[in-house]
Amino acid sequence: MWVAARDPRTPIAAKLLAGAVAAYAFSPIDLIPDFIPVLGLVDDLLIVPAGVWLALKLIPAPLMAEYREAAARLAERPVSRGAAVAIIAAWVAILAIGGWRLLR
């Protein structure tokens, strides 16, 4: 979806729907609040996959094949292990400082 969203050939309806699904997935506001047992999570389990599926169906098949190839090429790119180590070290430092301040 990320590759498709950046291409101007992608239909605007697919872009809008994908954006709405992403906003809903990351939004703290749900149709059914998460604190309601079982039902609170069911809306996330149904709405998000259904929205992604519909957004994918709105993209023409030849474009989708092209996007899948582009996504496969992106997945083969080398990863920066140094950046991963730096991010993990930053989080460990933040947690350690926070824990030290709580114990003080």
Helices and strands as residue ranges (DSSP letters): H 2-5, H 12-26, H 39-57, H 61-75, H 81-103
